[in-house]
């Protein structure tokens, strides 16, 4: 194997590594975007649960109801 063939092989490997790095970077970006959306959803749900609990002075009708198998 001469130097030119070795250089071509190295360039191919570097290009492949660069493509993989770009793909992984895009994947991490998509995952972070999804994490941010889920975090916002959880925050909204916690806020909604807090509002629901503080709005009603009387307990929920289904809170103390026994399941049908009792």
Secondary structure by P-SEA (a helix, b strand, c coil): ccaaaaaaaaaaaaaaaaaaaaaaaaaaaaaaaaaaaaaaaaaaaaaaaaaaaaaccccccccccccccc
